Amino acid sequence: MLAGKVAMITGCGGEHGFGRAIARRLAAAGADLVLTDVAPTGVKVVAAKPTGGWGGLEAVADEVRKAGRRAVTALVDVRSADQIEAAVRAALEAFDRIDILVNNAAAPPGADRVPVVELGEEAWDTVLDVNLKGAFLCARAVARVMLERGIRGRIVNMSSNCGKVGYARLAAYCASKFGLIGFTQALAMELVPAGITVNAICPGGADTDRLDYLGRRPDGSFDPALRAQGIRERAAAVPLGRLASVEDVAEVAAFLVSPGAEYITGQAITWPAAPSCTEGRPGCHNRCRTQRPDAPAERSVRARAFWKAVTADRAGFLERLLALFSEHGIRYCVVGGLAVNAYVEPVVTLDLDVAVALDQVPDAEALLRRNFTVETFPHSLNVSQPGSDLRVQIQLDPRYAAFVERAETREVLGIRMPVARLEDTLQGKVWAAMDPARRPSKRQKDLADIARLLEAFPRLRSSVPGEILTRLVE
């Protein structure tokens, strides 16, 4: 399919990135490769993550050669026009042509992942310079070669679903990826008379090295189990049931550079094509935004990102707690107000109430004390962590423990986790509302939660004591 073609791909040094997968796929299709990255093994998202002996660019080049194709490598910072021009000259010396360019290099997530009011100019500039300016410089250099030599080439820019929908705390990244789509369309119009196509791929969640931040502990160390938990949570929100693999995206790239895509240009292809609802509503399959295309941008923020912003959970407290429970086999379920949110239209709260299996309460308490700040109260353990406003309360009332074995998996805080079944959630709220030792303001909130459940599920009214029903109508 690509025999006799030469492809230049930026950002190829990572072990589990798009660049390596695309290089392997194009080599399998018959192309020779020019492989670049800013560092021999790419840029780590978590500096403390072990390399495991990965050979980086040269390892990818060896894979290409084992597939029977030729490969050259070059260290290139795509922010530098001089370094890009040098790589292009090296490619021409080795192969005498460049037929394909894949702009895959991207700045790793870091200091830019904050609210705009906290975003520094340097962090902004880094993301825009690598993601957008870098693609411009590479495309300019390679397009000149294609035009001079009459090559009907292919240019593919790696954008993102964040190039189509804005997300909180991703302003710089979104701006770069929105810009890349606009650049793709403009360049496609300019180059179409020469038979050169320009398209963008816009992946959604994909299991690559870039998601290693999911495994970053507050002390900066890397925890594979924590990363795996984050991947499972993200996959649960995707209708297809999993994140995209690097091979999935490589297949799209291979098609766009193939003869079969000669009539496709100026397109920004979202991947996967059926994303989860951007408002985080289970089962919606994106109907919310489809039905209301004029909805303001903030309504497109995913539930998890929204709750992260509300709780200011910069420390990854919730993810770390859930990963520890999973790693140590602690059986639990969500109760209280956030359990109510799982069944009806959610309201904002900073409290996550959790019930633990009765036989595991001592183990859970010891585990929490080793890893977090824990305060003991008569009926609960209050768990917190610096860097997060989220408050986790472990219920010690043994009545709640019975809910664990009957729990259902539902979405809470944008994450799928065990939640007390509907009837148990209501029962827990009734107990709380009738507890004379509970603060009046808390009991008033309990009544409001009961009212929310009864409004959505009138059939439950018969299971609510008359005393509570009377107070609801007062």
C-alpha positions, 0 to 999 in steps of 0.5 A, a space after each residue: 500500500 505504501 511501498 516506495 513512500 517515505 514517512 516522517 513522524 514526530 514524537 516517536 520516542 515513547 514506549 506506549 505512544 501513538 508515534 511508535 504505533 504509527 511507525 510500526 503500522 506504516 512500516 508494515 504497509 511498506 513505508 520507510 521512516 524518518 523518526 524524531 523526538 526531542 529526547 531519545 526515549 521521549 519525555 516522561 509525564 512522571 519523572 519517577 516512572 522506571 524506564 524498564 530498559 526501553 530503547 526509545 527512538 532507536 528501538 522503534 527504528 530497529 522494529 521498522 528494520 525488522 519489518 524489512 523497511 529502512 529507518 533514520 532517527 533524529 533528535 528534534 525539538 519541534 519548536 526549532 525551525 533550524 532543527 526541523 530543517 536539519 531533519 528534513 535535509 537528513 531525510 532527503 539525503 537518506 531517501 530523496 523524498 518525503 511523502 508523508 508527515 505525521 505531526 504527533 509531537 505534543 507537550 506532556 501534561 504538567 503545569 498547564 493543567 490549572 484554572 486560567 487564573 492560575 496559568 503561567 505564561 511559560 506553561 501556556 507558551 510551552 503547550 502552544 509552541 510544541 503542539 501548534 507552532 511545532 506542527 506549523 513548522 514541520 508542515 511548512 518544511 515538509 510541504 515545501 519539499 512536496 511542492 518542489 518535487 511534485 509529490 502528492 503527499 499526505 499530512 496528518 496532524 494529531 489533534 484531540 477531542 479537546 480540539 472540539 470541546 473545551 474542558 476546565 483546567 485544560 485551556 492551553 491544551 484545548 487552545 492548541 488543539 482547536 488551533 491545530 484543527 483550524 490550521 489543518 483546514 487552512 493548509 488543506 485548502 492551500 495544498 489541495 491544488 497540488 494533490 496534497 491532503 491534510 487531515 487531523 485525528 482527534 482521539 478521545 481517551 487513549 491508553 498512552 504514556 500521556 496518561 501516566 499522570 493518573 499513577 502519580 502519587 502526591 510525593 511524585 512517585 509512580 504507582 502502576 496500580 493507581 494508574 490502572 484504576 484511573 484507566 478503568 474509571 475512564 474506560 467505564 465512561 466510554 460507550 465502547 467499554 474501553 479507551 482507544 489503543 495506540 493501534 486503533 489510532 495508528 489504523 486511522 493514520 494509516 488509512 489517511 495516508 493511503 491511496 484510498 484516502 485521496 479524496 479526504 482532506 481538511 477533516 478532523 476525525 473524532 476518535 472514538 466516534 461515539 464518545 460518552 456524554 460530556 455532561 457525565 450522565 450515564 447512558 446518555 451517549 452524547 444526546 445532551 450535546 446533540 440535542 442542544 448544540 448551542 449549549 454554553 461551553 461549560 455544560 460540556 465539562 465532563 462530570 469528573 472534571 467538574 467535581 475535580 474543580 469543585 473539590 479542588 482535588 489537585 492531590 488526586 485524593 479520591 483516585 488514591 483512596 479508591 486505588 488503595 481500597 482496590 489493591 487491598 480488597 476492601 469492599 465498600 459502597 457510597 452512601 449519603 448525599 453522593 449516593 442520592 446524586 447517583 440516582 437523581 439530578 446531582 447537587 454540589 457537595 464536598 462530602 463522600 460518605 462510604 460504608 465498608 464491609 463490617 469484617 473489614 472496618 479494622 483493616 480499612 481504618 489501619 490502611 487509611 491512617 497509614 496514608 491519610 489524615 484521619 479523625 475519629 468521631 462517634 459514628 465515623 472516620 473523617 478522612 482528608 488529604 492536603 491539596 483536596 477539599 473533598 471530605 471522605 467519611 467512613 460510616 462506623 454505624 454497623 447498619 450501613 455495612 449491610 448495604 455493601 453486599 447489595 451495592 450497584 456500580 453507578 457513576 459518582 463524581 464522574 467515576 464508576 464505583 459501588 453505590 448503595 442500591 436505591 432503597 438502601 440509599 433512601 433508608 440511610 437518609 431516613 436513619 440520618 434524618 431521624 438521628 437526634 444527635 445529628 446537627 439540625 443543619 445536617 438533618 435538614 439536608 437529609 430531608 432535602 435528599 429524601 425529597 429529591 428521591 421521592 420526587 424521582 421515585 414516588 413508589 418509595 413513599 410507602 417506605 418512608 416513616 410518617 414522621 418524615 413525610 410530615 416534616 417534608 410538607 411542613 
